């Protein structure tokens, strides 16, 4: 049985003065506006909080659990009211796609990472309820995106939290409302703060074939010899990126394609193991999102660990991925569904998840 209350949100509810709109179980939800004018939703449970942008991309702008921030360091303290990806880049969770995704090539017509990141949602709401796992609060929204003679789809994302949990669950449905099949690309850009002394543990098989540096010729042309040498090193020694050290530089970035293996339940796991025994994690289903992208940026202006960005393709842009056969066709009226889990773990939960990863890795030996 699932008992649920639905609360519709309106832009007029979001004012400069923060106001509580829900207090229930361990949850407290308040509305506010950043100084930039962007509507923000603060959701607090017993162990942390998130700042959410209900009408701009349905992004998680900030996340903090177990007394520590999870989010990357960026140039932006607050989100800006823009659809330009890099003019407001610094969120913790960003939807990318859905008609195209990645860095556009010379002949592509799409924006960097598509139209989803800062899309204006027509509807946003809260769902409060109980299910077989107890109480939950979910933030959801509806976006209808249409370009005449091209495509028309509806995106319905949901972020679910539990009262005393540091884990979040994202579910996304994308429905083709057009009369013809549409190209579909999606990537979940989850941007953790990298921690000095941490290590990356995952269910990616060892070897050069399963962890590959990917880059564009334009990136190489615009960067220094030292950066190109760094890339070359990681092409030959890809596992060397798994230990994060003080003073380490990946500027502007390094991007890997990683082949994620699932456990017996269908989930692949990636973790950032902190020196104090806690961790961050991402879990996804490769049968839904069959490409794993790892993105790291560590420099003067931003530091981010996209330890696993579940995706339908590599981020080479629409035409490049179409040529590789990585662009899915979504039939008229068909719905694509994706589920991802992510968040922070305390010491005990970290040890439990490490054991789950070890069980998968043991199957390769």
C-alpha positions as CSV (number, residue, x, y, z in Angstrom):
1,X,0.0,0.0,0.0
2,X,1.2,3.5,-0.8
3,X,-0.4,6.5,1.0
4,X,0.6,9.7,-0.7
5,X,-0.1,13.4,-0.4
6,X,0.7,15.7,-3.4
7,X,1.6,19.4,-2.9
8,X,1.8,21.5,-6.0
9,X,4.3,24.3,-6.1
10,X,3.8,27.6,-7.7
11,X,6.6,30.2,-8.6
12,X,4.6,32.8,-6.5
13,X,5.3,30.8,-3.3
14,X,9.1,31.5,-3.7
15,X,10.0,34.8,-2.1
16,X,13.2,36.4,-0.8
17,X,12.2,35.6,2.8
18,X,12.6,31.8,3.4
19,X,9.3,30.2,4.5
20,X,8.5,26.7,5.8
21,X,5.9,25.0,3.7
22,X,6.1,21.4,5.1
23,X,7.0,19.9,8.5
24,X,6.4,16.1,8.5
25,X,8.1,13.2,10.1
26,X,11.8,14.2,10.1
27,X,11.4,16.5,7.1
28,X,11.3,20.2,6.9
29,X,10.7,21.9,3.5
30,X,11.1,25.6,2.9
31,X,10.9,27.9,-0.1
32,X,13.1,30.9,-0.9
33,X,14.8,32.8,-3.7
34,X,18.5,33.2,-4.2
35,X,19.8,36.7,-4.6
36,X,19.9,36.0,-8.3
37,X,16.1,35.5,-8.4
38,X,16.2,31.7,-8.9
39,X,13.6,29.8,-6.9
40,X,15.1,27.4,-4.3
41,X,13.7,24.6,-2.2
42,X,15.5,23.5,1.0
43,X,14.7,20.0,2.1
44,X,16.1,18.9,5.5
45,X,15.9,15.5,7.1
46,X,17.4,14.1,10.3
47,X,20.9,13.7,8.8
48,X,21.3,16.5,6.2
49,X,19.8,18.7,3.6
50,X,19.6,19.6,-0.1
51,X,19.0,22.8,-2.0
52,X,16.9,22.1,-5.0
53,X,15.9,24.2,-8.1
54,X,12.3,23.1,-8.8
55,X,11.8,25.3,-11.9
56,X,15.3,25.5,-13.3
57,X,16.4,22.1,-14.5
58,X,15.2,20.3,-11.3
59,X,18.8,20.4,-10.3
60,X,20.1,19.6,-6.8
61,X,22.2,22.7,-6.4
62,X,23.8,21.8,-3.0
63,X,23.8,18.7,-0.8
64,X,25.1,18.2,2.7
65,X,24.9,15.0,4.8
66,X,26.7,13.7,7.9
67,X,27.9,17.2,8.6
68,X,29.9,17.7,5.4
69,X,29.2,19.2,2.0
70,X,29.0,16.8,-0.9
71,X,29.0,19.3,-3.7
72,X,31.9,20.3,-6.0
73,X,33.6,23.7,-5.6
74,X,32.8,26.1,-8.4
75,X,32.9,29.7,-9.4
76,X,29.2,30.1,-8.5
77,X,27.9,30.5,-5.0
78,X,24.3,30.7,-6.3
79,X,22.6,29.6,-9.5
80,X,22.0,32.2,-12.2
81,X,18.7,32.5,-14.1
82,X,20.0,31.3,-17.5
83,X,19.8,28.3,-19.8
84,X,23.5,28.6,-20.7
85,X,25.2,25.6,-19.2
86,X,28.6,27.1,-18.2
87,X,27.1,30.4,-17.0
88,X,25.6,28.8,-13.9
89,X,27.7,25.6,-13.5
90,X,28.2,24.3,-10.0
91,X,25.3,22.1,-9.1
92,X,25.5,18.7,-7.4
93,X,23.1,16.9,-9.7
94,X,22.3,18.0,-13.2
95,X,20.1,16.3,-15.8
96,X,21.8,16.3,-19.3
97,X,20.0,15.6,-22.6
98,X,17.5,14.6,-23.8
99,X,17.5,15.2,-27.6
100,X,21.3,15.5,-27.5
101,X,24.0,15.5,-24.9
102,X,27.7,16.1,-24.5
103,X,30.1,18.6,-26.1
104,X,28.7,19.6,-29.6
105,X,31.0,19.0,-32.5
106,X,31.5,21.5,-35.3
107,X,28.5,20.3,-37.2
108,X,26.2,19.8,-34.2
109,X,23.4,22.2,-33.5
110,X,22.7,21.5,-29.9
111,X,23.9,23.3,-26.8
112,X,26.5,21.8,-24.4
113,X,24.8,18.9,-22.7
114,X,21.5,19.6,-24.4
115,X,18.3,21.4,-23.2
116,X,17.7,19.7,-19.9
117,X,20.3,21.2,-17.5
118,X,18.5,24.5,-16.9
119,X,15.2,23.9,-18.6
120,X,12.2,25.9,-17.3
121,X,9.8,23.3,-15.8
122,X,6.1,24.0,-16.2
123,X,5.2,22.1,-13.1
124,X,6.9,21.2,-9.8
125,X,5.6,19.4,-6.7
126,X,6.2,17.5,-3.5
127,X,5.0,13.9,-2.8
128,X,4.8,12.8,0.8
129,X,3.9,9.3,1.6
130,X,4.7,5.8,3.0
131,X,5.5,2.6,1.2
132,X,7.0,-0.7,2.2
133,X,10.2,1.0,3.3
134,X,8.5,3.6,5.4
135,X,8.1,7.3,5.0
136,X,9.5,9.3,2.0
137,X,9.5,12.7,0.5
138,X,9.9,13.2,-3.2
139,X,10.4,16.3,-5.3
140,X,9.1,16.0,-8.8
141,X,8.3,18.1,-11.9
142,X,7.1,18.0,-15.5
143,X,8.8,19.5,-18.5
144,X,7.3,19.4,-22.0
145,X,9.9,20.2,-24.6
146,X,8.9,20.7,-28.2
147,X,10.6,21.9,-31.4
148,X,8.4,22.1,-34.4
149,X,9.2,19.5,-37.1
150,X,11.8,18.0,-34.9
151,X,10.7,16.4,-31.6
152,X,8.3,16.6,-28.7
153,X,8.8,14.9,-25.3
154,X,7.8,15.1,-21.7
155,X,10.4,14.6,-18.9
156,X,9.3,13.7,-15.4
157,X,12.2,13.5,-12.9
158,X,11.8,12.6,-9.2
159,X,14.3,12.8,-6.3
160,X,13.3,10.8,-3.3
161,X,14.6,11.1,0.3
162,X,13.9,9.1,3.4
163,X,13.6,10.7,6.9
164,X,16.9,9.4,8.4
165,X,18.8,8.3,5.3
166,X,21.9,9.9,3.6
167,X,20.9,8.2,0.3
168,X,18.8,9.7,-2.5
169,X,17.0,8.0,-5.4
170,X,16.5,9.6,-8.7
171,X,13.9,8.3,-11.2
172,X,13.4,9.8,-14.6
173,X,10.8,9.1,-17.2
174,X,11.1,10.5,-20.7
175,X,8.1,10.0,-23.0
176,X,8.1,10.6,-26.7
177,X,5.0,12.7,-27.4
178,X,5.8,13.1,-31.1
179,X,4.4,11.2,-33.9
180,X,7.8,9.9,-35.0
181,X,10.7,8.2,-33.3
182,X,13.1,10.7,-31.6
183,X,16.8,10.5,-30.8
184,X,17.4,10.1,-27.1
185,X,20.6,10.9,-25.2
186,X,20.9,11.2,-21.4
187,X,23.6,11.7,-18.8
188,X,23.3,12.3,-15.0
189,X,26.0,14.8,-14.1
190,X,26.7,14.1,-10.4
191,X,29.4,16.4,-9.1
192,X,31.0,15.4,-5.7
193,X,33.7,17.3,-3.9
194,X,37.0,15.4,-4.3
195,X,38.7,14.6,-1.0
196,X,42.5,14.5,-0.6
197,X,43.6,11.0,0.4
198,X,40.4,9.4,-0.9
199,X,40.4,6.5,-3.4
200,X,37.9,5.4,-6.0
201,X,36.5,1.9,-5.7
202,X,34.1,0.5,-8.3
203,X,32.8,-2.5,-10.2
204,X,34.8,-1.7,-13.3
205,X,37.0,-4.6,-14.5
206,X,40.7,-4.0,-14.4
207,X,42.8,-3.3,-17.6
208,X,43.2,-0.7,-20.3
209,X,40.2,-1.9,-22.2
210,X,37.8,-1.0,-19.4
211,X,39.0,2.5,-18.4
212,X,39.7,4.7,-21.4
213,X,40.7,8.4,-21.6
214,X,38.4,10.2,-24.0
215,X,39.0,13.8,-25.3
216,X,38.5,16.0,-28.3
217,X,41.1,17.2,-30.7
218,X,39.9,20.7,-29.9
219,X,40.7,20.2,-26.2
220,X,44.2,19.0,-27.0
221,X,44.8,21.9,-29.4
222,X,43.8,24.5,-26.7
223,X,45.8,23.1,-23.8
224,X,49.4,23.0,-22.7
225,X,52.1,20.4,-23.3
226,X,51.9,19.5,-19.6
227,X,48.2,18.8,-19.9
228,X,48.8,16.6,-23.0
229,X,51.5,14.7,-21.1
230,X,49.1,14.2,-18.2
231,X,46.5,12.7,-20.6
232,X,49.1,10.5,-22.2
233,X,50.1,9.2,-18.7
234,X,46.6,8.2,-17.9
235,X,46.0,6.6,-21.3
236,X,48.8,4.2,-20.4
237,X,48.2,4.1,-16.6
238,X,44.4,4.7,-16.2
239,X,44.3,3.3,-12.7
240,X,46.6,6.0,-11.4
241,X,43.7,8.4,-11.2
242,X,42.0,6.4,-8.5
243,X,44.0,7.9,-5.7
244,X,43.2,11.6,-5.0
245,X,46.2,13.5,-3.6
246,X,46.8,17.1,-2.3
247,X,48.0,19.4,-5.0
248,X,46.8,17.1,-7.8
249,X,45.7,19.0,-10.9
250,X,43.3,18.0,-13.6
251,X,42.8,21.3,-15.4
252,X,40.6,21.9,-17.2
253,X,39.5,18.2,-16.8
254,X,40.1,14.6,-17.6
255,X,37.3,12.3,-18.9
256,X,37.3,8.5,-18.9
257,X,34.9,6.0,-20.3
258,X,34.5,3.1,-17.9
259,X,32.8,-0.2,-18.3
260,X,30.6,-0.8,-15.3
261,X,29.7,-4.4,-14.3
262,X,26.5,-5.1,-12.4
263,X,26.0,-7.3,-9.4
264,X,23.5,-10.1,-9.3
265,X,20.7,-7.6,-8.6
266,X,21.6,-5.5,-11.7
267,X,23.3,-2.6,-9.9
268,X,26.8,-1.2,-10.6
269,X,28.5,0.7,-7.8
270,X,31.1,3.4,-7.6
271,X,32.5,4.9,-4.4
272,X,34.8,7.6,-3.1
273,X,36.4,6.1,0.0
274,X,37.4,8.9,2.4
275,X,40.4,8.6,4.8
276,X,38.1,8.6,7.8
277,X,36.2,5.5,6.7
278,X,33.1,7.2,5.3
279,X,32.3,7.5,1.6
280,X,30.3,8.9,-1.2
281,X,28.6,6.6,-3.8
282,X,26.7,6.3,-7.0
283,X,24.7,3.2,-8.0
284,X,23.1,2.7,-11.4
285,X,21.7,0.0,-13.6
286,X,23.8,-0.7,-16.7
287,X,20.8,-2.3,-18.4
288,X,19.2,1.2,-18.3
289,X,22.3,3.5,-18.7
290,X,24.9,1.4,-20.5
291,X,27.8,4.0,-20.5
292,X,29.8,5.0,-17.5
293,X,31.6,8.4,-17.7
294,X,34.2,9.6,-15.1
295,X,34.9,13.3,-15.1
296,X,37.5,15.0,-12.8
297,X,38.3,18.6,-12.7
298,X,40.8,20.0,-10.1
299,X,42.1,23.5,-10.6
300,X,42.1,27.0,-9.2
301,X,38.5,27.8,-10.0
302,X,36.7,24.5,-9.6
303,X,37.2,21.1,-8.1
304,X,34.8,18.3,-9.0
305,X,34.7,14.5,-8.9
306,X,32.2,13.1,-11.3
307,X,33.2,9.6,-10.2
308,X,30.5,8.0,-12.2
309,X,28.1,9.8,-14.6
310,X,25.6,7.2,-15.8
311,X,24.7,7.8,-19.4
312,X,23.3,6.4,-22.7
313,X,26.4,7.4,-24.6
314,X,29.8,9.0,-24.4
315,X,29.8,12.8,-24.2
316,X,31.2,13.4,-27.7
317,X,28.1,15.2,-29.0
318,X,25.1,14.1,-31.0
319,X,26.6,13.4,-34.4
320,X,29.8,11.7,-33.1
321,X,27.7,9.4,-30.9
322,X,25.2,8.7,-33.6
323,X,28.1,7.5,-35.8
324,X,29.2,5.2,-33.0
325,X,25.7,3.7,-32.7
326,X,25.2,5.1,-29.3
327,X,22.1,7.2,-29.8
328,X,18.9,5.4,-28.9
329,X,15.7,5.8,-30.8
330,X,12.6,6.3,-28.7
331,X,9.4,5.3,-30.6
332,X,6.3,7.4,-30.6
333,X,4.5,7.1,-27.2
334,X,7.5,5.1,-25.8
335,X,8.8,5.9,-22.3
336,X,12.4,5.5,-21.2
337,X,12.9,5.0,-17.5
338,X,16.1,5.5,-15.5
339,X,16.9,4.9,-11.8
340,X,20.0,6.1,-9.9
341,X,21.0,6.0,-6.3
342,X,23.6,8.3,-4.8
343,X,24.7,10.1,-1.6
344,X,27.0,9.7,1.4
345,X,27.6,6.8,3.7
346,X,28.8,6.5,7.3
347,X,31.5,4.1,8.4
348,X,29.2,1.1,8.9
349,X,27.3,1.6,5.6
350,X,30.6,2.1,3.8
351,X,32.0,-1.2,5.0
352,X,28.8,-2.9,3.9
353,X,29.0,-1.4,0.4
354,X,32.7,-2.1,0.1
355,X,31.9,-5.8,0.8
356,X,29.3,-5.7,-2.0
357,X,31.8,-4.3,-4.4
358,X,34.4,-6.9,-3.4
359,X,31.9,-9.7,-4.1
360,X,31.5,-8.4,-7.7
361,X,35.3,-8.0,-8.2
362,X,35.9,-11.5,-6.8
363,X,34.0,-12.9,-9.7
364,X,36.7,-11.6,-12.1
365,X,39.5,-13.5,-10.4
